[in-house]
């Protein structure tokens, strides 16, 4: 049975990589294999385990999954509301100038993607940036350069705050890094984005015109947008000051948002926005974490620290970032957290950057890259691969910056 469970878990991870070929959504395949292995684990527990012991293992895994799920659900519902109300489009109209050079557009695109992805999920940030860029009617070659920067920038921004990237949230919830450390991480992460924007814009010499449209944002929607920002800031502050778990703060913020919308606009079916969030993303995380949990129960993850035994920690962390371009960073991070690897807080910080940003090196390495490929026909796997050198240099620059900070810590 142990062999069967290992094979099925392996097939579950393979289904993520071959999604483009099978055309089967990875949320479906990971959930199928993730639940299947646990059902079989109950039917024929290996190593002579009894049902109460298996149940305890499942409950432990479900608690971790539920914490992550609820946090993401709350954050994504907030984003769905402000996006539907035109708040995000309104911000874009105010931030972006009407006339600018292509080089300046590259810089502003990187900055906006970085900042926005720190507060929202990477998928939303990517979609917003793509919508703006497509409206500029750039030629295909130039558009690809901007999209490459967007993917790198949203992953970099997401890695710098627990609200921006799932892997950062996972490492934070495991108690490996503090909020203050992640704020410091944002400095080299942003520097890497600016460096990449410089590399990608060297051959750009043209001008662009942004056609703006009037967007009327109701006063109540502005209040909700402010509440979203207050929830993000309050989540960070409450954790630092009182140790309140981020999931509890965000759920409270969501509850306040529901009440605020009710009193501001009684005809608004605010609970309907829960239906608008990316449940396929949540189901994917559920399936992946069930698979990783099974690998932990089968003691497979106990062999993972071998990389850290053979290589210096900094080299191993840098290499893990490269692996995350091929292996989805969620199961990779979960495997590292559950493998029992011992590192200092500064070393965990370098790992936070590497798993969060390393996926940008290939189009299939991050959710942002996959979304971009689905929206831009010209962005194929091979077209993205042409910029691998630029991305690797930028990733290395950012990693070295985080390493310096981790050394100081």
C-alpha positions as a Python dict, from the first residue, in 0.01 Angstrom:
ca = {
    (1, 'X'): (0, 0, 0),
    (2, 'X'): (289, 239, 70),
    (3, 'X'): (410, 192, -288),
    (4, 'X'): (60, 251, -427),
    (5, 'X'): (24, 572, -226),
    (6, 'X'): (364, 698, -341),
    (7, 'X'): (283, 628, -705),
    (8, 'X'): (-54, 801, -682),
    (9, 'X'): (102, 1103, -507),
    (10, 'X'): (367, 1122, -777),
    (11, 'X'): (97, 1110, -1047),
    (12, 'X'): (-82, 1394, -869),
    (13, 'X'): (225, 1617, -894),
    (14, 'X'): (292, 1510, -1254),
    (15, 'X'): (-62, 1617, -1344),
    (16, 'X'): (32, 1974, -1252),
    (17, 'X'): (328, 1979, -1493),
    (18, 'X'): (141, 1822, -1787),
    (19, 'X'): (-173, 2034, -1751),
    (20, 'X'): (-99, 2214, -2080),
    (21, 'X'): (-85, 1881, -2264),
    (22, 'X'): (-375, 1697, -2100),
    (23, 'X'): (-602, 2006, -2095),
    (24, 'X'): (-730, 1889, -1756),
    (25, 'X'): (-736, 2165, -1493),
    (26, 'X'): (-478, 2095, -1224),
    (27, 'X'): (-741, 2176, -959),
    (28, 'X'): (-935, 1869, -1071),
    (29, 'X'): (-641, 1630, -1089),
    (30, 'X'): (-473, 1732, -763),
    (31, 'X'): (-802, 1717, -572),
    (32, 'X'): (-871, 1372, -722),
    (33, 'X'): (-533, 1226, -630),
    (34, 'X'): (-516, 1414, -299),
    (35, 'X'): (-845, 1273, -173),
    (36, 'X'): (-784, 929, -325),
    (37, 'X'): (-460, 868, -136),
    (38, 'X'): (-623, 957, 197),
    (39, 'X'): (-923, 732, 129),
    (40, 'X'): (-685, 443, 59),
    (41, 'X'): (-483, 541, 367),
    (42, 'X'): (-793, 485, 580),
    (43, 'X'): (-886, 159, 404),
    (44, 'X'): (-545, -3, 441),
    (45, 'X'): (-321, 199, 677),
    (46, 'X'): (48, 108, 632),
    (47, 'X'): (282, 31, 921),
    (48, 'X'): (0, -114, 1135),
    (49, 'X'): (-165, 219, 1218),
    (50, 'X'): (-516, 213, 1363),
    (51, 'X'): (-807, 437, 1262),
    (52, 'X'): (-770, 691, 1549),
    (53, 'X'): (-405, 749, 1455),
    (54, 'X'): (-493, 798, 1088),
    (55, 'X'): (-776, 1033, 1188),
    (56, 'X'): (-535, 1240, 1398),
    (57, 'X'): (-300, 1273, 1101),
    (58, 'X'): (-583, 1382, 872),
    (59, 'X'): (-711, 1639, 1125),
    (60, 'X'): (-363, 1787, 1156),
    (61, 'X'): (-341, 1832, 780),
    (62, 'X'): (-696, 1968, 750),
    (63, 'X'): (-626, 2231, 1017),
    (64, 'X'): (-335, 2371, 814),
    (65, 'X'): (-542, 2363, 496),
    (66, 'X'): (-842, 2531, 661),
    (67, 'X'): (-626, 2817, 792),
    (68, 'X'): (-488, 2884, 445),
    (69, 'X'): (-825, 2842, 274),
    (70, 'X'): (-1009, 3084, 500),
    (71, 'X'): (-742, 3351, 468),
    (72, 'X'): (-742, 3328, 89),
    (73, 'X'): (-1121, 3325, 75),
    (74, 'X'): (-1143, 3646, 277),
    (75, 'X'): (-872, 3826, 77),
    (76, 'X'): (-1008, 3716, -262),
    (77, 'X'): (-1364, 3822, -171),
    (78, 'X'): (-1238, 4171, -88),
    (79, 'X'): (-1056, 4189, -421),
    (80, 'X'): (-1359, 4060, -613),
    (81, 'X'): (-1574, 4338, -465),
    (82, 'X'): (-1338, 4633, -530),
    (83, 'X'): (-1257, 4500, -878),
    (84, 'X'): (-1625, 4466, -972),
    (85, 'X'): (-1696, 4818, -847),
    (86, 'X'): (-1428, 4968, -1072),
    (87, 'X'): (-1203, 5076, -786),
    (88, 'X'): (-900, 4904, -938),
    (89, 'X'): (-960, 5057, -1282),
    (90, 'X'): (-1003, 5394, -1116),
    (91, 'X'): (-667, 5362, -943),
    (92, 'X'): (-501, 5273, -1272),
    (93, 'X'): (-649, 5582, -1436),
    (94, 'X'): (-517, 5805, -1160),
    (95, 'X'): (-171, 5652, -1135),
    (96, 'X'): (-86, 5623, -1504),
    (97, 'X'): (-13, 5942, -1704),
    (98, 'X'): (-177, 5999, -2045),
    (99, 'X'): (149, 6037, -2242),
    (100, 'X'): (477, 5865, -2158),
    (101, 'X'): (780, 5700, -2311),
    (102, 'X'): (792, 5322, -2345),
    (103, 'X'): (1079, 5313, -2098),
    (104, 'X'): (879, 5506, -1840),
    (105, 'X'): (583, 5276, -1900),
    (106, 'X'): (810, 4979, -1828),
    (107, 'X'): (916, 5133, -1498),
    (108, 'X'): (561, 5225, -1395),
    (109, 'X'): (434, 4880, -1493),
    (110, 'X'): (692, 4713, -1270),
    (111, 'X'): (619, 4944, -977),
    (112, 'X'): (243, 4908, -1006),
    (113, 'X'): (255, 4527, -1041),
    (114, 'X'): (490, 4501, -743),
    (115, 'X'): (284, 4721, -511),
    (116, 'X'): (-56, 4588, -615),
    (117, 'X'): (44, 4223, -582),
    (118, 'X'): (161, 4290, -226),
    (119, 'X'): (-198, 4369, -132),
    (120, 'X'): (-394, 4144, -369),
    (121, 'X'): (-337, 3795, -507),
    (122, 'X'): (-97, 3747, -797),
    (123, 'X'): (-370, 3638, -1038),
    (124, 'X'): (-572, 3956, -990),
    (125, 'X'): (-263, 4175, -1016),
    (126, 'X'): (-159, 4000, -1337),
    (127, 'X'): (-502, 4033, -1496),
    (128, 'X'): (-526, 4403, -1413),
    (129, 'X'): (-182, 4476, -1559),
    (130, 'X'): (-254, 4274, -1875),
    (131, 'X'): (-582, 4460, -1928),
    (132, 'X'): (-403, 4795, -1916),
    (133, 'X'): (-115, 4687, -2139),
    (134, 'X'): (-336, 4531, -2407),
    (135, 'X'): (-535, 4855, -2431),
    (136, 'X'): (-217, 5037, -2541),
    (137, 'X'): (-202, 4847, -2874),
    (138, 'X'): (169, 4766, -2849),
    (139, 'X'): (324, 4537, -3107),
    (140, 'X'): (363, 4173, -3004),
    (141, 'X'): (737, 4186, -2933),
    (142, 'X'): (711, 4491, -2710),
    (143, 'X'): (403, 4358, -2534),
    (144, 'X'): (588, 4040, -2444),
    (145, 'X'): (859, 4241, -2267),
    (146, 'X'): (602, 4416, -2051),
    (147, 'X'): (422, 4090, -1971),
    (148, 'X'): (751, 3925, -1870),
    (149, 'X'): (812, 4212, -1629),
    (150, 'X'): (458, 4184, -1491),
    (151, 'X'): (503, 3814, -1409),
    (152, 'X'): (834, 3879, -1234),
    (153, 'X'): (705, 4189, -1053),
    (154, 'X'): (384, 4034, -917),
    (155, 'X'): (577, 3735, -788),
    (156, 'X'): (838, 3965, -630),
    (157, 'X'): (575, 4186, -471),
    (158, 'X'): (377, 3887, -353),
    (159, 'X'): (682, 3739, -181),
    (160, 'X'): (725, 4053, 29),
    (161, 'X'): (397, 4035, 224),
    (162, 'X'): (174, 3757, 359),
    (163, 'X'): (-122, 3906, 173),
    (164, 'X'): (52, 3873, -163),
    (165, 'X'): (175, 3515, -196),
    (166, 'X'): (61, 3181, -58),
    (167, 'X'): (415, 3050, -3),
    (168, 'X'): (507, 3358, 201),
    (169, 'X'): (191, 3308, 405),
    (170, 'X'): (277, 2941, 459),
    (171, 'X'): (629, 3021, 581),
    (172, 'X'): (495, 3297, 806),
    (173, 'X'): (221, 3079, 957),
    (174, 'X'): (488, 2818, 1032),
    (175, 'X'): (666, 3079, 1247),
    (176, 'X'): (982, 3088, 1034),
    (177, 'X'): (982, 3462, 952),
    (178, 'X'): (836, 3778, 1105),
    (179, 'X'): (640, 4061, 944),
    (180, 'X'): (929, 4302, 1005),
    (181, 'X'): (1165, 4069, 815),
    (182, 'X'): (930, 4057, 516),
    (183, 'X'): (920, 4436, 505),
    (184, 'X'): (1298, 4433, 475),
    (185, 'X'): (1274, 4166, 203),
    (186, 'X'): (1067, 4406, -10),
    (187, 'X'): (1371, 4633, -60),
    (188, 'X'): (1590, 4388, -258),
    (189, 'X'): (1279, 4239, -421),
    (190, 'X'): (1182, 4581, -560),
    (191, 'X'): (1542, 4646, -661),
    (192, 'X'): (1538, 4329, -871),
    (193, 'X'): (1216, 4442, -1042),
    (194, 'X'): (1366, 4782, -1123),
    (195, 'X'): (1681, 4615, -1256),
    (196, 'X'): (1477, 4387, -1482),
    (197, 'X'): (1272, 4683, -1608),
    (198, 'X'): (1601, 4851, -1705),
    (199, 'X'): (1723, 4541, -1891),
    (200, 'X'): (1397, 4494, -2079),
    (201, 'X'): (1358, 4862, -2173),
    (202, 'X'): (1704, 4927, -2319),
    (203, 'X'): (1585, 4882, -2679),
    (204, 'X'): (1258, 5073, -2635),
    (205, 'X'): (1250, 5425, -2781),
    (206, 'X'): (884, 5494, -2865),
    (207, 'X'): (598, 5683, -2699),
    (208, 'X'): (263, 5548, -2578),
    (209, 'X'): (-76, 5712, -2521),
    (210, 'X'): (-312, 5582, -2254),
    (211, 'X'): (-679, 5631, -2342),
    (212, 'X'): (-857, 5695, -2013),
    (213, 'X'): (-1228, 5649, -1952),
    (214, 'X'): (-1440, 5811, -1689),
    (215, 'X'): (-1511, 5582, -1395),
    (216, 'X'): (-1751, 5698, -1129),
    (217, 'X'): (-1677, 5530, -797),
    (218, 'X'): (-1953, 5558, -539),
    (219, 'X'): (-1868, 5696, -197),
    (220, 'X'): (-1964, 5369, -32),
    (221, 'X'): (-1727, 5173, -258),
    (222, 'X'): (-1445, 5409, -167),
    (223, 'X'): (-1517, 5338, 197),
    (224, 'X'): (-1497, 4962, 130),
    (225, 'X'): (-1167, 5008, -56),
    (226, 'X'): (-1035, 5198, 245),
    (227, 'X'): (-1160, 4920, 470),
    (228, 'X'): (-967, 4667, 259),
    (229, 'X'): (-648, 4869, 303),
    (230, 'X'): (-719, 4908, 675),
    (231, 'X'): (-768, 4531, 703),
    (232, 'X'): (-428, 4467, 544),
    (233, 'X'): (-253, 4716, 771),
    (234, 'X'): (-452, 4600, 1073),
    (235, 'X'): (-366, 4236, 1006),
    (236, 'X'): (4, 4316, 1010),
    (237, 'X'): (-22, 4543, 1315),
    (238, 'X'): (-241, 4303, 1515),
    (239, 'X'): (1, 4019, 1456),
    (240, 'X'): (304, 4222, 1560),
    (241, 'X'): (137, 4377, 1865),
    (242, 'X'): (-84, 4096, 1995),
    (243, 'X'): (8, 3783, 1800),
    (244, 'X'): (-339, 3761, 1644),
    (245, 'X'): (-333, 3508, 1355),
    (246, 'X'): (-372, 3677, 1013),
    (247, 'X'): (-663, 3451, 922),
    (248, 'X'): (-866, 3579, 1220),
    (249, 'X'): (-793, 3945, 1141),
    (250, 'X'): (-886, 3907, 776),
    (251, 'X'): (-1207, 3721, 855),
    (252, 'X'): (-1299, 4000, 1096),
    (253, 'X'): (-1223, 4257, 826),
    (254, 'X'): (-1443, 4064, 583),
    (255, 'X'): (-1726, 4055, 837),
    (256, 'X'): (-1696, 4431, 888),
    (257, 'X'): (-1705, 4476, 510),
    (258, 'X'): (-2027, 4273, 486),
    (259, 'X'): (-2188, 4486, 757),
    (260, 'X'): (-2065, 4810, 603),
    (261, 'X'): (-2205, 4723, 261),
    (262, 'X'): (-2538, 4631, 419),
    (263, 'X'): (-2576, 4972, 581),
    (264, 'X'): (-2432, 5167, 287),
    (265, 'X'): (-2638, 4990, 22),
    (266, 'X'): (-2912, 4763, 154),
    (267, 'X'): (-2994, 4632, -194),
    (268, 'X'): (-2640, 4497, -247),
    (269, 'X'): (-2618, 4116, -238),
    (270, 'X'): (-2270, 4135, -92),
    (271, 'X'): (-2246, 3765, -5),
    (272, 'X'): (-2267, 3691, -379),
    (273, 'X'): (-1909, 3813, -416),
    (274, 'X'): (-1789, 3498, -244),
    (275, 'X'): (-1907, 3316, -558),
    (276, 'X'): (-1683, 3535, -776),
    (277, 'X'): (-1352, 3426, -625),
    (278, 'X'): (-1120, 3176, -792),
    (279, 'X'): (-1241, 2853, -630),
    (280, 'X'): (-1035, 2648, -874),
    (281, 'X'): (-726, 2806, -713),
    (282, 'X'): (-851, 2715, -366),
    (283, 'X'): (-931, 2358, -474),
    (284, 'X'): (-585, 2328, -626),
    (285, 'X'): (-423, 2428, -297),
    (286, 'X'): (-646, 2179, -115),
    (287, 'X'): (-541, 1895, -344),
    (288, 'X'): (-172, 1985, -330),
    (289, 'X'): (-161, 2011, 48),
    (290, 'X'): (-341, 1678, 83),
    (291, 'X'): (-75, 1520, -140),
    (292, 'X'): (209, 1681, 56),
    (293, 'X'): (47, 1573, 380),
    (294, 'X'): (43, 1215, 256),
    (295, 'X'): (413, 1234, 166),
    (296, 'X'): (479, 1350, 520),
    (297, 'X'): (285, 1057, 665),
    (298, 'X'): (484, 817, 445),
    (299, 'X'): (809, 977, 574),
    (300, 'X'): (918, 1073, 221),
    (301, 'X'): (991, 1431, 322),
    (302, 'X'): (1246, 1314, 575),
    (303, 'X'): (1486, 1268, 281),
    (304, 'X'): (1441, 1623, 151),
    (305, 'X'): (1705, 1782, 380),
    (306, 'X'): (1971, 1586, 187),
    (307, 'X'): (2014, 1887, -43),
    (308, 'X'): (2093, 2097, 263),
    (309, 'X'): (2339, 1838, 389),
    (310, 'X'): (2531, 1833, 60),
    (311, 'X'): (2531, 2208, -9),
    (312, 'X'): (2573, 2527, 194),
    (313, 'X'): (2234, 2660, 304),
    (314, 'X'): (2254, 2971, 85),
    (315, 'X'): (2334, 2762, -223),
    (316, 'X'): (2057, 2515, -141),
    (317, 'X'): (1804, 2798, -100),
    (318, 'X'): (1912, 2954, -430),
    (319, 'X'): (1876, 2615, -601),
    (320, 'X'): (1529, 2561, -454),
    (321, 'X'): (1427, 2883, -629),
    (322, 'X'): (1541, 2735, -959),
    (323, 'X'): (1349, 2415, -887),
    (324, 'X'): (1034, 2618, -823),
    (325, 'X'): (1038, 2715, -1192),
    (326, 'X'): (965, 2349, -1271),
    (327, 'X'): (789, 2234, -954),
    (328, 'X'): (487, 2426, -828),
    (329, 'X'): (607, 2642, -539),
    (330, 'X'): (313, 2552, -312),
    (331, 'X'): (397, 2180, -279),
    (332, 'X'): (768, 2264, -280),
    (333, 'X'): (728, 2503, 13),
    (334, 'X'): (497, 2266, 198),
    (335, 'X'): (752, 1987, 155),
    (336, 'X'): (1032, 2203, 292),
    (337, 'X'): (828, 2315, 591),
    (338, 'X'): (730, 1960, 680),
    (339, 'X'): (1071, 1805, 620),
    (340, 'X'): (1220, 1930, 948),
    (341, 'X'): (1497, 2143, 795),
    (342, 'X'): (1662, 2364, 1058),
    (343, 'X'): (1759, 2715, 945),
    (344, 'X'): (1804, 3056, 1101),
    (345, 'X'): (1541, 3324, 1053),
    (346, 'X'): (1761, 3501, 799),
    (347, 'X'): (1806, 3180, 600),
    (348, 'X'): (1430, 3122, 596),
    (349, 'X'): (1400, 3474, 458),
    (350, 'X'): (1622, 3387, 159),
    (351, 'X'): (1410, 3076, 103),
    (352, 'X'): (1094, 3291, 114),
    (353, 'X'): (1233, 3502, -170),
    (354, 'X'): (1362, 3210, -375),
    (355, 'X'): (1039, 3005, -375),
    (356, 'X'): (828, 3315, -429),
    (357, 'X'): (1026, 3463, -719),
    (358, 'X'): (1205, 3161, -868),
    (359, 'X'): (885, 3047, -1037),
    (360, 'X'): (910, 3353, -1262),
    (361, 'X'): (1200, 3196, -1453),
    (362, 'X'): (966, 2980, -1662),
    (363, 'X'): (611, 3045, -1781),
    (364, 'X'): (479, 2733, -1607),
    (365, 'X'): (653, 2813, -1280),
    (366, 'X'): (392, 3045, -1132),
    (367, 'X'): (20, 3116, -1143),
    (368, 'X'): (99, 3461, -1286),
    (369, 'X'): (288, 3306, -1577),
    (370, 'X'): (15, 3056, -1653),
    (371, 'X'): (-252, 3329, -1645),
    (372, 'X'): (-43, 3548, -1876),
    (373, 'X'): (-3, 3261, -2123),
    (374, 'X'): (-379, 3206, -2125),
    (375, 'X'): (-449, 3574, -2199),
    (376, 'X'): (-172, 3658, -2448),
    (377, 'X'): (-165, 3421, -2752),
    (378, 'X'): (188, 3531, -2848),
    (379, 'X'): (323, 3433, -2506),
    (380, 'X'): (410, 3068, -2558),
    (381, 'X'): (644, 2862, -2342),
    (382, 'X'): (929, 2910, -2590),
    (383, 'X'): (861, 3283, -2630),
    (384, 'X'): (888, 3322, -2254),
    (385, 'X'): (1202, 3109, -2248),
    (386, 'X'): (1384, 3364, -2468),
    (387, 'X'): (1394, 3599, -2167),
    (388, 'X'): (1529, 3336, -1927),
    (389, 'X'): (1872, 3504, -1913),
    (390, 'X'): (1725, 3841, -1811),
    (391, 'X'): (1503, 3677, -1551),
    (392, 'X'): (1786, 3468, -1405),
    (393, 'X'): (2007, 3776, -1364),
    (394, 'X'): (1725, 3973, -1198),
    (395, 'X'): (1643, 3678, -969),
    (396, 'X'): (2010, 3652, -870),
    (397, 'X'): (2033, 4025, -797),
    (398, 'X'): (1728, 4005, -571),
    (399, 'X'): (1853, 3690, -398),
    (400, 'X'): (2192, 3847, -325),
    (401, 'X'): (2016, 4150, -176),
    (402, 'X'): (1804, 3928, 50),
    (403, 'X'): (2116, 3734, 147),
    (404, 'X'): (2284, 4055, 264),
    (405, 'X'): (1979, 4137, 476),
    (406, 'X'): (1966, 3783, 613),
    (407, 'X'): (2336, 3811, 707),
    (408, 'X'): (2261, 4130, 901),
    (409, 'X'): (1970, 3956, 1075),
}
